[in-house]
Amino acid sequence: MIKLEIEKGIDIMKSFDYKTILKWILPILICLSSFCMVAQKTSTPKFHEQSIQYLDEKRNTVMTLAASSAAISTAITILPGDTVVRQL
């Protein structure tokens, strides 16, 4: 009886596959290293300094375009004949 249980334990150890372990452990290690090391570096404002500067420049461009669009729309509305007045 004991010999049979020992043989079962040996069979389990033989079926123990290191490739299966690597399929689980390797992605977990990659996730942990990404979370711990990469996230600390990329979360600083210094890392995104160029992106912030570029977005600030684009914000100024968008505000200029929005203001000119509003001015042109107002000018078109002031032109005579643009609006139709209905008489009741």
N, C-alpha and C positions, 0 to 999 in steps of 0.2 A: 504494500500500500504506500509506504513512504517512498519507495523507489519509484513508483509510478508518478507520484506528485513531483519528485525531483526531476524526472524526465520531462514532465509537462513544463516545468519551469525552464528547463534548458531549451525546449522547443520554442517557448515564448521568447527567450533571449535570441535564438537564431532568427526568428521572424522580425526581430527588432531592427528597423531599417533607418540608417542614418540619413538617407535622402529625404525621408518623410520629416525627420526632425528639422533638417535644413529648410524645407519648404515652409515650416512654421516659424522657426526661430529667426531666420535671416530677415524676412519682412518686418518682424517685430523689432529687431535691432535697428533696421534702417529707419523705421518710424520714430523710435526713441531718439536716435541720434539727430534726426531732422528736427524733432520737437525741441530738443535740448540745445543743440549747437547752432543750427541754421536759424532758428526762430529768434534767438537772442541777437544775432548779427543783423538780420533783416528788419527787425522792429525798431531800430534806431532812426531818428530823423536824419542823421548824417548820411546814412545809406541811401535815403530817398531824396537827397538834396537837389539833384538835377531834375528829378521828376516834379518836385514842388515848384522849382523855378520855372520850368516849362509850362506847368499848369497856370501859374500866376500870369505869365505872358499871354497865354491863350484867353484867360479870363478878361484881361484888358481889351483884347481884340473883340471878344464877344460883346462886351459892354458897349464898345464903340459902334459895332454893327447894329445892336439893338437900338441905340440912341438915334442913329441915322435913319433907321427904318421907321421909328416913331415920328421923326421930323418930316420925312417924306410923306408918310400917311396923313399927317396933319396938313401938309401943304396941298395934297391932292383933294382933301375934304374941303378946303377953303375955296377952291376953284368954283366959279359959278356953273351951275348946271349939273354938278356932281350929285347933289341930293335932290330927290323928287319930293315936292311938297304937294300933298293931296288935299284938295279942298272938299269939304263935306257939303 
